Amino acid sequence: MGSVASETTAATHAVSVRVHTDFPSGPISRQVPARSRRLRRIAGPFAWYDLFGLQRLLLPFLLLLAAHTARAPAAFAQVERFAVIQFRGDLDARHTADAFVEALRALDHQRPGLILIELTGNRTRPDLLFECVRAVRDCETPIAVWLADPADRRVAPGMLGLALAADHRALHAATAIERARDDDTTALNPDVEDWAVIRLDLRALARDLAESGPLDRLIYESALAPRAPLWAVRDENGAPVLIADEPAGQTPPIIDKNADGWTFNATPQTASRLYALPVHRTRRALERTLGLRGRPAETIELESGLTEAHARARTLIDRVRDAVRLADATLDVRAGRSATSRVMPHEYHAAASKAKPLVEQSRAAIAEIATLSETYPELLQIDPPEDADAPTELGGPVRTPMSAWRTAVRDAEYDLRRLDDRIATYERR
C-alpha cells in the first residue's frame, strides 16, 4: 500500500494585473465619487462668473450645496452573476489543493462577474499555499475572499495570504488571525527535501503581489513566509505598521519566530488595521458591499478530508484486528474440550462458515484503507495505529509513521492469509 501524490500543473495563462482596492472601513468606489461629479455639474453653469471674480466667492456655497444634495455612492456596480467557493477546513492535503485550483479555473473559464471564496482553515501547508495563492493571483475573474471560522473563530495566516492575493477581502468581526507552533504541516510531505526553498518561493510571490498591489511587501510576506519576529506599531501619522526591530516596552510581537517554528497572533481589530481588511458581521454584508444581488449562479463546496480519512483508517485497522481475534477464537473449536474429545466434521465446517465473513470484511477494510491512502497519502504521515510504531528490536529506533502504517497493514494481511489457510483446512474435513 503506497501513497500517491499527484503533481499539480501551474496556471498557464498570463498573469492578470488588476488594481487592488482596499477599504479598511466603509464602502468605496472605483468610479469618480458622486460628490465630485455633482460639483462639476453645478459649477459648470456658473463659469461665466469668473469674468467678474465671483466664482471664488460662490465656491463655498457650491460645495455646501453639493454635500447636501449628493447621495452616498454605491460600493460597486451591481454584479448580476457571481459564483461562490466554500472552502471548509485546512489546506493540508494535495487532493484538497488540487480540487481548489480546479474549481477556481473552472469558474474563471465561465467568466462570472465575481468569484467569492470563503475560507475557514487553521493550517496551511507551504507548498500547497504557494500553488493556491498563485492560482488566485492568476485568475482573470475578480475575486473576493471572506475570512470567517464560526467554529473556533480563527483562521491561519496562510488563509490571510490567499485573501491578500485577491482583488477584495474581508474579515469576520469575531475571527482572529492565529497560528500556533504545532500548526506546522511540513511533516505531511516528506518528499520536500528543503522547505527553505518553498519559503523563498513564497517570499518571491509576496514581492510580486506587492509590486501590483496596494500594500507593503512586508505585509504580504508576513502572511506567507515571515523571516523574523514582527511587531505592530504606529507610524508618525498614527497608522499601524509592521517592524522587525523590537520596540521599547513590553509589546508582544504579532509574529514570533525561533528555531522551534513561528506563531501569529492578531485580533480582528489589529488584523483589520494592519492588512486593510474590512470587517463585517455576516457574509451577506460583504456581498452587499461588493454589489452582489440574489443567489450565486454556482456554489462549489470543498472540504479538507484528511483528518476524517485518517480517523477512518485508524478505525478500520482496529476493526481488522478485532475481526482477526474473533476469527481465531471461532476457529479454536477445541477450546474448553478435553484432549481426548473428538470434533465432528460439521463443527469444523460451522466454524469455517462463521470465520469466513470476518475475513472478507477485513479484506474490504484493508482495501478501503488503500483507497484512502491513495486519495490522502498524507494520512500515512500522521499518528499510526496503536503499537505499530514499536521498535523493530529492543532499544532500536521507533518506526516512522509511514513505516508503522505499512507494518500494521502488512501484519493484518499476513493474519488474513493465515486465517484463509485454517478455513480451507476446516472446509476439507
SEDREN-904265 format. One line per field, with one value per residue (C-alpha): z, y, x; chain. Coordinates in nm, 4 decimals, padded with zeros to 6 digits, always signed. Example, Ala and Ser with C-alpha at 12.3 -4.5 7.8 and 13.67 -1.06 7.14 Angstrom:
<pts>
up = (+00.7800 | +00.7140)
north = (-00.4500 | -00.1060)
east = (+01.2300 | +01.3670)
cadena = (A | A)
</pts>
This chain:
<pts>
up = (+00.0000 | -00.1177 | -00.1309 | -00.4497 | -00.4699 | -00.7989 | -00.9488 | -00.9800 | -01.3076 | -01.2661 | -01.4238 | -01.7896 | -01.8742 | -01.8378 | -01.5062 | -01.4941 | -01.3468 | -01.1733 | -00.9489 | -00.5909 | -00.3993 | -00.0219 | +00.2193 | +00.5934 | +00.6695 | +00.4793 | +00.1094 | -00.1727 | -00.5409 | -00.8322 | -01.0098 | -00.9616 | -00.6393 | -00.6999 | -00.4941 | -00.7299 | -01.0407 | -00.8986 | -00.8035 | -01.1602 | -01.2937 | -01.0510 | -01.1072 | -01.4859 | -01.5471 | -01.3232 | -01.5042 | -01.6614 | -01.3145 | -01.3246 | -01.5530 | -01.2523 | -00.9964 | -00.8401 | -00.8860 | -00.5986 | -00.3771 | -00.4789 | -00.4369 | -00.0623 | -00.1338 | -00.4225 | -00.2009 | +00.0664 | -00.1930 | -00.3415 | +00.0000 | +00.0870 | -00.2348 | -00.3071 | -00.2165 | -00.0830 | -00.3776 | -00.4242 | -00.3318 | -00.6715 | -00.9734 | -00.9256 | -01.0213 | -01.1991 | -01.1846 | -00.9316 | -00.8052 | -00.4618 | -00.3435 | +00.0156 | +00.1333 | +00.4725 | +00.6751 | +00.6380 | +00.3312 | +00.4316 | +00.1548 | -00.2107 | -00.3023 | -00.1414 | -00.3031 | -00.6473 | -00.6030 | -00.5077 | -00.8046 | -01.0453 | -00.9098 | -00.9409 | -01.3003 | -01.3955 | -01.2599 | -01.4182 | -01.7544 | -01.7103 | -01.6609 | -01.3806 | -01.2657 | -00.9446 | -00.7548 | -00.3783 | -00.1801 | +00.1812 | +00.3896 | +00.7394 | +00.7789 | +01.0726 | +00.8929 | +00.5520 | +00.4048 | +00.2468 | -00.0823 | -00.1358 | -00.0251 | -00.2940 | -00.5662 | -00.4403 | -00.3977 | -00.7481 | -00.8812 | -00.7116 | -00.8446 | -01.1998 | -01.2094 | -01.4653 | -01.2933 | -00.9952 | -00.6655 | -00.3171 | -00.0089 | +00.3107 | +00.6164 | +00.8813 | +01.1029 | +01.3229 | +01.4875 | +01.6693 | +01.5459 | +01.3974 | +01.0559 | +00.9592 | +00.8335 | +00.5150 | +00.4566 | +00.5036 | +00.2393 | -00.0004 | +00.0740 | +00.0106 | -00.3368 | -00.4221 | -00.5506 | -00.2423 | +00.1001 | +00.4323 | +00.7827 | +01.0154 | +01.3161 | +01.5604 | +01.3646 | +01.4584 | +01.2549 | +01.4580 | +01.4213 | +01.6917 | +01.6722 | +01.6468 | +01.3417 | +01.1278 | +00.8404 | +00.6688 | +00.8022 | +00.5802 | +00.2701 | +00.3232 | -00.0475 | +00.0047 | +00.0798 | +00.1769 | +00.2947 | +00.2863 | -00.0929 | -00.0624 | +00.1770 | -00.0727 | -00.3409 | -00.1132 | -00.0446 | -00.4163 | -00.4605 | -00.1837 | -00.3732 | -00.6920 | -00.5045 | -00.3530 | -00.6950 | -00.8299 | -00.5033 | -00.2588 | +00.0436 | +00.1506 | +00.0710 | +00.4409 | +00.4825 | +00.2181 | +00.3375 | +00.6988 | +00.5998 | +00.3647 | +00.4985 | +00.7660 | +00.8044 | +01.1648 | +01.4570 | +01.3707 | +01.5883 | +01.5133 | +01.5946 | +01.4775 | +01.2478 | +01.2767 | +01.1207 | +01.3635 | +01.1043 | +01.2129 | +01.0513 | +01.0946 | +01.2029 | +01.2567 | +01.5364 | +01.8833 | +02.0150 | +02.3634 | +02.6325 | +02.6751 | +02.3447 | +02.2372 | +01.8714 | +01.6229 | +01.4755 | +01.6965 | +01.5217 | +01.6510 | +01.5842 | +01.7026 | +01.4481 | +01.4399 | +01.5809 | +01.4636 | +01.6856 | +01.5591 | +01.6907 | +01.4354 | +01.5080 | +01.4705 | +01.1545 | +01.0050 | +01.0574 | +00.9522 | +00.6448 | +00.5277 | +00.5918 | +00.6055 | +00.8971 | +00.8646 | +01.0891 | +00.8074 | +00.4604 | +00.3321 | +00.4446 | +00.2361 | -00.0614 | -00.0411 | -00.0271 | -00.3391 | -00.5239 | -00.5274 | -00.5530 | -00.5282 | -00.5065 | -00.6616 | -01.0045 | -00.8752 | -00.5364 | -00.5033 | -00.1610 | -00.0766 | +00.2474 | +00.3644 | +00.4297 | +00.5623 | +00.9309 | +00.8648 | +00.6338 | +00.8993 | +01.1680 | +00.9352 | +00.8563 | +01.2265 | +01.2883 | +01.0024 | +01.1324 | +01.4767 | +01.3221 | +01.1278 | +01.4424 | +01.6312 | +01.3446 | +01.3353 | +01.7078 | +01.6762 | +01.3776 | +01.5640 | +01.8603 | +01.6285 | +01.4657 | +01.8014 | +01.8101 | +02.0743 | +02.3298 | +02.6556 | +02.5460 | +02.6779 | +02.4755 | +02.4011 | +02.2891 | +01.9209 | +01.6999 | +01.4388 | +01.0739 | +01.0830 | +01.3748 | +01.1667 | +00.8782 | +01.1059 | +01.2500 | +00.8999 | +00.7914 | +01.0847 | +01.0350 | +00.6596 | +00.6636 | +00.9202 | +00.6825 | +00.3903 | +00.5909 | +00.6965 | +00.3377 | +00.2408 | +00.5252 | +00.4051 | +00.0517 | +00.1875 | +00.3713 | +00.0432 | -00.1313 | +00.1461 | +00.1350 | -00.2426 | -00.2095 | +00.1012 | +00.1128 | +00.3929 | +00.6364 | +00.6334 | +00.7937 | +01.0866 | +01.4049 | +01.3095 | +01.4649 | +01.8250 | +01.8798 | +01.5081 | +01.5673 | +01.8158 | +01.7562 | +01.5368 | +01.8064 | +02.1746 | +02.2137 | +01.8402 | +01.6774 | +01.6632 | +01.3204 | +01.1150 | +01.0768 | +00.7173 | +00.8102 | +01.1039 | +00.8858 | +00.6317 | +00.9067 | +01.0513 | +00.7140 | +00.6294 | +00.9621 | +00.9044 | +00.5564 | +00.6972 | +00.9591 | +00.6927 | +00.4804 | +00.7861 | +00.8526 | +00.4880 | +00.5312 | +00.8516 | +00.6968 | +00.3879 | +00.6094 | +00.8110 | +00.4974 | +00.3705 | +00.6832)
north = (+00.0000 | +00.3080 | +00.6712 | +00.8506 | +01.2251 | +01.3747 | +01.6678 | +01.9948 | +02.1829 | +02.5527 | +02.8101 | +02.8590 | +03.1753 | +03.5126 | +03.6924 | +03.9411 | +04.2745 | +04.4424 | +04.7436 | +04.6224 | +04.8417 | +04.8073 | +04.9697 | +04.9470 | +05.0719 | +05.1769 | +05.1454 | +05.2524 | +05.3090 | +05.2536 | +05.5324 | +05.9079 | +05.9938 | +06.1157 | +06.4274 | +06.5353 | +06.4667 | +06.6644 | +06.9529 | +06.9803 | +06.9753 | +07.2519 | +07.4691 | +07.4428 | +07.6855 | +07.9478 | +07.9540 | +08.2913 | +08.4499 | +08.4061 | +08.7091 | +08.9187 | +08.7125 | +08.5899 | +08.2159 | +08.2207 | +08.3786 | +08.1279 | +07.8212 | +07.7650 | +07.7783 | +07.5354 | +07.2948 | +07.3126 | +07.2530 | +06.9534 | +06.7982 | +06.8427 | +06.7011 | +06.4224 | +06.0683 | +05.8156 | +05.6296 | +05.2568 | +05.0469 | +04.8733 | +04.8473 | +04.5694 | +04.2277 | +04.0279 | +03.6915 | +03.5607 | +03.2249 | +03.1017 | +02.8578 | +02.7450 | +02.6006 | +02.4386 | +02.3214 | +02.3267 | +02.3446 | +02.0335 | +01.7758 | +01.7579 | +01.6303 | +01.9355 | +02.1856 | +02.0312 | +02.0458 | +02.4140 | +02.5087 | +02.3099 | +02.4704 | +02.8179 | +02.7588 | +02.6098 | +02.9124 | +03.1521 | +02.9849 | +03.0556 | +03.4279 | +03.5235 | +03.8833 | +03.7848 | +03.4749 | +03.4850 | +03.2462 | +03.1611 | +03.0382 | +02.8872 | +02.6870 | +02.6912 | +02.5381 | +02.5769 | +02.3664 | +02.5942 | +02.4047 | +02.3920 | +02.7526 | +02.8670 | +02.6945 | +02.8207 | +03.1820 | +03.1773 | +03.0395 | +03.3226 | +03.5799 | +03.4457 | +03.4292 | +03.6743 | +03.6988 | +03.9395 | +03.7511 | +03.8408 | +03.6399 | +03.6130 | +03.5026 | +03.3565 | +03.0495 | +03.0220 | +02.7051 | +02.8350 | +03.1964 | +03.1871 | +03.1372 | +03.0712 | +03.3474 | +03.1419 | +03.1901 | +03.5617 | +03.5329 | +03.3848 | +03.6753 | +03.9326 | +03.7867 | +03.8572 | +04.1796 | +04.2253 | +04.0681 | +04.0992 | +03.9555 | +03.8385 | +04.0664 | +03.7800 | +03.5927 | +03.6381 | +03.5522 | +03.2960 | +03.0289 | +02.8021 | +02.6307 | +02.2897 | +02.4055 | +02.3144 | +02.0826 | +02.0257 | +01.6686 | +01.5799 | +01.5968 | +01.4101 | +01.4451 | +01.8079 | +01.7945 | +02.1604 | +02.3679 | +02.6760 | +02.6689 | +02.6734 | +02.9678 | +03.1552 | +03.0907 | +03.2310 | +03.5435 | +03.5936 | +03.5643 | +03.8233 | +04.0587 | +04.0124 | +04.0830 | +04.3989 | +04.5261 | +04.5050 | +04.5597 | +04.8410 | +04.7042 | +04.6845 | +04.3743 | +04.3021 | +04.2820 | +04.0106 | +03.8309 | +03.8233 | +03.6212 | +03.3829 | +03.3243 | +03.5652 | +03.5908 | +03.7127 | +03.8330 | +04.1329 | +04.3941 | +04.6103 | +04.9789 | +05.3111 | +05.5371 | +05.9147 | +05.9500 | +05.7057 | +05.4314 | +05.0747 | +04.9242 | +04.6133 | +04.6459 | +04.3900 | +04.5818 | +04.5239 | +04.8458 | +04.9789 | +04.8425 | +04.5020 | +04.4917 | +04.1271 | +04.0555 | +03.9836 | +03.7199 | +03.5322 | +03.3170 | +03.0962 | +02.7586 | +02.5755 | +02.7456 | +03.0571 | +03.1888 | +03.4534 | +03.6376 | +03.9228 | +04.0157 | +04.1043 | +04.4732 | +04.4518 | +04.2411 | +04.4830 | +04.7824 | +04.6160 | +04.4333 | +04.6786 | +04.4253 | +04.5477 | +04.3897 | +04.2558 | +04.0507 | +03.8453 | +03.7354 | +03.8929 | +04.2325 | +04.1795 | +04.0740 | +04.3944 | +04.5978 | +04.4207 | +04.4864 | +04.1206 | +04.0662 | +03.7489 | +03.3984 | +03.2832 | +03.1240 | +02.8360 | +02.7262 | +02.4784 | +02.3252 | +02.1950 | +02.0401 | +01.9023 | +01.5349 | +01.4455 | +01.4418 | +01.2331 | +00.9977 | +00.9426 | +00.8738 | +00.6353 | +00.4446 | +00.4093 | +00.2757 | +00.0259 | -00.1105 | -00.1582 | -00.3400 | -00.5707 | -00.6550 | -00.7263 | -00.9404 | -01.1413 | -01.2108 | -01.3102 | -01.5359 | -01.7079 | -01.7655 | -01.9002 | -02.1444 | -02.2661 | -02.5461 | -02.7407 | -02.4635 | -02.5942 | -02.9578 | -03.2382 | -03.3672 | -03.6910 | -03.5203 | -03.5603 | -03.2698 | -03.3663 | -03.2529 | -03.0406 | -02.8459 | -02.7614 | -02.6564 | -02.4403 | -02.2671 | -02.2024 | -02.0578 | -01.8148 | -01.7090 | -01.6597 | -01.3416 | -01.1886 | -01.2390 | -01.0952 | -00.7901 | -00.7398 | -00.7529 | -00.4937 | -00.2734 | -00.3049 | -00.2185 | +00.0930 | +00.1918 | +00.1593 | +00.3843 | +00.6419 | +00.6488 | +00.6939 | +00.9934 | +01.1301 | +00.9947 | +01.2452 | +01.0253 | +00.7869 | +01.0667 | +01.1088 | +00.9024 | +00.5334 | +00.2555 | +00.1663 | -00.0309 | -00.0203 | +00.2194 | -00.0085 | -00.0545 | -00.3452 | -00.4591 | -00.3945 | -00.0488 | +00.0194 | +00.3310 | +00.3882 | +00.3369 | +00.6371 | +00.6905 | +00.5654 | +00.2566 | +00.1915 | +00.2180 | -00.0225 | -00.2622 | -00.2556 | -00.3318 | -00.5951 | -00.7718 | -00.7640 | -00.9132 | -01.1867 | -01.2718 | -01.2921 | -01.5287 | -01.7442 | -01.7495 | -01.8413 | -02.1499 | -02.2532 | -02.2013 | -02.4040 | -02.6857 | -02.6900 | -02.6956 | -03.0019 | -03.2023)
east = (+00.0000 | +00.1778 | +00.0898 | +00.0266 | +00.0946 | -00.0145 | +00.1700 | -00.0199 | +00.0031 | +00.0752 | -00.1525 | -00.0601 | -00.2496 | -00.0857 | -00.0840 | -00.3680 | -00.2627 | -00.5542 | -00.5963 | -00.6334 | -00.8719 | -00.8583 | -01.1004 | -01.0356 | -01.3868 | -01.6953 | -01.7772 | -01.5501 | -01.5966 | -01.3655 | -01.5517 | -01.5217 | -01.7084 | -02.0623 | -01.9936 | -01.7120 | -01.9188 | -02.2132 | -01.9845 | -01.8572 | -02.2127 | -02.3165 | -02.0092 | -02.0275 | -02.3168 | -02.1572 | -01.8221 | -01.9042 | -01.8969 | -01.5209 | -01.5142 | -01.6120 | -01.4155 | -01.7385 | -01.6816 | -01.4331 | -01.6956 | -01.9631 | -01.7421 | -01.8168 | -02.1896 | -02.1494 | -01.9568 | -02.2269 | -02.4985 | -02.3127 | -02.2580 | -02.6248 | -02.7671 | -02.5178 | -02.6146 | -02.3645 | -02.2092 | -02.2660 | -01.9650 | -01.9557 | -02.1747 | -02.4281 | -02.2922 | -02.5596 | -02.3845 | -02.1352 | -02.0068 | -01.9023 | -01.6353 | -01.6877 | -01.3567 | -01.4045 | -01.1091 | -00.7322 | -00.5138 | -00.3194 | -00.3651 | -00.2692 | -00.6161 | -00.7796 | -00.5422 | -00.5918 | -00.9698 | -00.9496 | -00.7321 | -00.9503 | -01.2684 | -01.1181 | -01.0075 | -01.3441 | -01.5300 | -01.2816 | -01.3494 | -01.7223 | -01.6477 | -01.8873 | -01.8818 | -01.7017 | -01.5871 | -01.6402 | -01.4196 | -01.4993 | -01.2024 | -01.2113 | -00.8890 | -00.6488 | -00.3494 | -00.1858 | +00.0940 | +00.3564 | +00.3943 | +00.0181 | -00.0233 | +00.2191 | +00.0183 | -00.3182 | -00.2025 | -00.0622 | -00.3919 | -00.5828 | -00.3379 | -00.3591 | -00.7396 | -00.8812 | -01.2189 | -01.2259 | -01.2026 | -01.3222 | -01.2229 | -01.4270 | -01.2254 | -01.4537 | -01.4491 | -01.7580 | -01.6225 | -01.3133 | -01.3068 | -00.9603 | -00.8031 | -00.4438 | -00.2135 | -00.1794 | -00.5521 | -00.4894 | -00.2162 | -00.4713 | -00.7044 | -00.4303 | -00.3780 | -00.7424 | -00.8964 | -01.1159 | -01.1115 | -01.2913 | -01.2748 | -01.5485 | -01.5749 | -01.5093 | -01.2386 | -00.8726 | -00.5628 | -00.3685 | -00.1044 | +00.0415 | +00.3777 | +00.2126 | +00.0168 | +00.3184 | +00.2226 | +00.5560 | +00.5764 | +00.2814 | +00.5021 | +00.8303 | +00.9140 | +01.0203 | +01.3920 | +01.4341 | +01.1384 | +01.3610 | +01.3265 | +00.9464 | +00.9673 | +01.1866 | +00.9257 | +00.6555 | +00.8622 | +00.9175 | +00.5415 | +00.4933 | +00.7246 | +00.5194 | +00.1970 | +00.3454 | +00.4533 | +00.0980 | -00.0909 | -00.1520 | +00.0329 | +00.3954 | +00.5992 | +00.6461 | +00.2683 | +00.2336 | +00.5444 | +00.4275 | +00.1214 | +00.3020 | +00.6544 | +00.7844 | +01.1608 | +01.1783 | +00.9646 | +00.7467 | +00.5770 | +00.2771 | +00.3389 | +00.2017 | +00.3973 | +00.4233 | +00.0789 | -00.0782 | -00.1215 | -00.0339 | +00.2749 | +00.4874 | +00.8504 | +01.1257 | +01.3002 | +01.1592 | +01.0035 | +01.0539 | +00.8285 | +00.6682 | +00.4802 | +00.4416 | +00.5158 | +00.2430 | +00.4723 | +00.7145 | +00.9727 | +01.2517 | +01.4148 | +01.1012 | +00.8771 | +00.6641 | +00.3408 | +00.0971 | -00.1489 | -00.3631 | -00.7052 | -00.9734 | -00.9190 | -00.5398 | -00.5633 | -00.8149 | -00.5881 | -00.2629 | -00.3889 | -00.6575 | -00.9322 | -01.2892 | -01.4752 | -01.8302 | -02.0540 | -02.2033 | -02.1054 | -02.4221 | -02.2957 | -01.9829 | -02.1941 | -02.3963 | -02.0757 | -01.9496 | -02.2726 | -02.3781 | -02.7504 | -02.9514 | -02.8145 | -02.4872 | -02.5093 | -02.2965 | -02.1656 | -01.8795 | -01.8255 | -01.4791 | -01.3652 | -01.0358 | -01.0990 | -00.7563 | -00.8488 | -01.1584 | -00.9664 | -00.7006 | -00.9600 | -01.1399 | -00.8180 | -00.7389 | -01.0908 | -01.0600 | -00.7288 | -00.8819 | -01.1771 | -00.9469 | -00.7536 | -01.0759 | -01.2047 | -00.8814 | -00.9023 | -01.2689 | -01.1983 | -00.9156 | -01.1450 | -01.4169 | -01.1764 | -01.0471 | -01.3038 | -01.1109 | -01.1293 | -01.2757 | -01.2608 | -01.0538 | -00.7635 | -00.9462 | -01.2679 | -01.3409 | -01.4503 | -01.7027 | -01.6631 | -01.9768 | -01.8274 | -01.5227 | -01.7483 | -01.9631 | -01.6550 | -01.5209 | -01.8558 | -01.8536 | -01.4921 | -01.5096 | -01.7278 | -01.4922 | -01.2013 | -01.3967 | -01.4963 | -01.1357 | -01.0144 | -01.2747 | -01.1480 | -00.7875 | -00.8970 | -01.0692 | -00.7515 | -00.5612 | -00.8152 | -00.7975 | -00.4180 | -00.4218 | -00.6529 | -00.4810 | -00.1245 | -00.0628 | -00.2560 | +00.0419 | +00.2461 | +00.0033 | -00.0307 | -00.0097 | -00.2207 | -00.1536 | +00.1702 | +00.2546 | +00.5438 | +00.7168 | +01.0923 | +01.1923 | +01.4316 | +01.4865 | +01.6339 | +01.6061 | +01.4633 | +01.0900 | +00.9388 | +00.8393 | +00.4633 | +00.4644 | +00.6674 | +00.4359 | +00.1247 | +00.2693 | +00.3677 | +00.0170 | -00.1405 | +00.1199 | +00.0629 | -00.3129 | -00.2729 | -00.0479 | -00.3124 | -00.5812 | -00.3748 | -00.3180 | -00.6917 | -00.7546 | -00.5372 | -00.7154 | -01.0587 | -00.9608 | -00.8337 | -01.1561 | -01.3690 | -01.1847 | -01.2555)
cadena = (A | A | A | A | A | A | A | A | A | A | A | A | A | A | A | A | A | A | A | A | A | A | A | A | A | A | A | A | A | A | A | A | A | A | A | A | A | A | A | A | A | A | A | A | A | A | A | A | A | A | A | A | A | A | A | A | A | A | A | A | A | A | A | A | A | A | A | A | A | A | A | A | A | A | A | A | A | A | A | A | A | A | A | A | A | A | A | A | A | A | A | A | A | A | A | A | A | A | A | A | A | A | A | A | A | A | A | A | A | A | A | A | A | A | A | A | A | A | A | A | A | A | A | A | A | A | A | A | A | A | A | A | A | A | A | A | A | A | A | A | A | A | A | A | A | A | A | A | A | A | A | A | A | A | A | A | A | A | A | A | A | A | A | A | A | A | A | A | A | A | A | A | A | A | A | A | A | A | A | A | A | A | A | A | A | A | A | A | A | A | A | A | A | A | A | A | A | A | A | A | A | A | A | A | A | A | A | A | A | A | A | A | A | A | A | A | A | A | A | A | A | A | A | A | A | A | A | A | A | A | A | A | A | A | A | A | A | A | A | A | A | A | A | A | A | A | A | A | A | A | A | A | A | A | A | A | A | A | A | A | A | A | A | A | A | A | A | A | A | A | A | A | A | A | A | A | A | A | A | A | A | A | A | A | A | A | A | A | A | A | A | A | A | A | A | A | A | A | A | A | A | A | A | A | A | A | A | A | A | A | A | A | A | A | A | A | A | A | A | A | A | A | A | A | A | A | A | A | A | A | A | A | A | A | A | A | A | A | A | A | A | A | A | A | A | A | A | A | A | A | A | A | A | A | A | A | A | A | A | A | A | A | A | A | A | A | A | A | A | A | A | A | A | A | A | A | A | A | A | A | A | A | A | A | A | A | A | A | A | A | A | A | A | A | A | A | A | A | A | A | A | A | A | A | A | A | A | A | A | A | A | A | A | A | A | A | A | A | A | A | A | A | A | A | A | A | A | A | A)
</pts>
